[in-house]
Each structure stands twice: as structure tokens, then as C-alpha cells.
Amino acid sequence: MKRCLREYPLVMLYLGEGTQEERTHLASCEGCSRRYQHLAQDWQRIEHSLRAGPPQRMWVRPSLPLTQRWLPVAAALAATVLLVLASARGWHPASPVIAKTTPQEEVVSFVETTVVPALFADETLPDVVPPAPISDETYVQAAIDGEWPCEQDVSTSELSCDPHTFPLLIGG
């Protein structure tokens, strides 16, 4: 035999089968002998494991659910927050004492400061006339003339349309 043996013939030789030619090659080839020895050791370990039976059952402690694992952490965090808040009260001076008012005085104050100004708010607003909408024809005519119509009402404003949006940036 000119080539080394493959795994299957080595297994067959270990089991007591195989041809005479394979046995002769195994005796003469150092590489095949070494592979055969490793194979024999592996098979002996496998046989020993199978004869030994199953390993002893080990007691595994079940893990706690996620909510129970975080419960001590949450309790410690809550206690820390309560301690910080309790100690923070000692650092602030006592709040000033506010004179007690009767409910009638509170109602009168509310009416004077909030209700009355809200009721008469229209008298203080200036008369503002909303601008009249510009018709579509004005836009069309301005487009034909190559311009853009001025949207400010001429009667209420003295401003005129500026051809440049940002005259200060242009230098105007």
C-alpha cells in the first residue's frame, strides 16, 4: 500500500476488522500508527464515559425573575432619594410666614387683578383694519409687467415695496 490509511479503515482495524494489507501498512507506517494510537485513546475514553453512566444530578438554583432581581435595587434607590430630600430640608431656611387672608379677600383680589382687565380689554386695543385681499388679476398683471405686487394697503401704510428683500446686505 502506497498511501496512508483514512479514518474509516483505522476504525475498522481498531474494531478487529480490516484487511491484511491495512494491518501490514499500519505496522510499517509511523504516521498511521500515531493516528491509530490517538484513535484508540479516544475510543477508550468514549467507552469509559458510556459505561460510567450519567453524571450525578447537580442542584441548580433557579434564577429570580427580572422584577424580583431589581426589587432590592429599587428599594435602595428610593431610600437614597428619601434621605437626600430629608437632608435637603435642613439646608433651606424656613419660608416666610404669609399673612392669612379670608376667602372673600381672595375673591375680591382675583376679580380686581384678573377679571376686570379681561372684561375691558377691548377698550385698550387700537382700531386695526385687516388688509384687503389682493385679487388674482393684480398678481397676473404684476407678472406680465415683470414685477411683484405690493401687498401692503396703501391707505393704511406709508411704507412702499422695496425691490430688494435685504437692502442692508446689498448696500442699499
C-alpha angles and dihedrals in degrees: 000000000000101000131061119257123262125230097267096057089047090054091047090051090050090052090052098258131102135095129291090245090057091050091051092049091048090053093049102038116077094196093052091046091054092048090047091053092051090047091050092050091050092049091049091053091049092050091048091051091049093049093047092064128218118334120255114280111255121213109239117197109229114239120244119252117261093257093054093047093055095042095087091045092051091047092051091048092050091049091050092051091049092050092049092049092047092050092045091062090063092057097057120076117240114279116253117265112251118212111249116243129197121247090249091057091050091052092049091049091049092050093048097046102035116013101044096050090047093051095050099037092113093068093062097049116095119237105263120183113208113237117261114250116253115238124238091245090064090056092047092049091047090050091051090050090049093244139103120242120247108246095199118099107246093209095059101033136053093200119107130206114270117214090218121061094206107029094169092058092051092046098252 
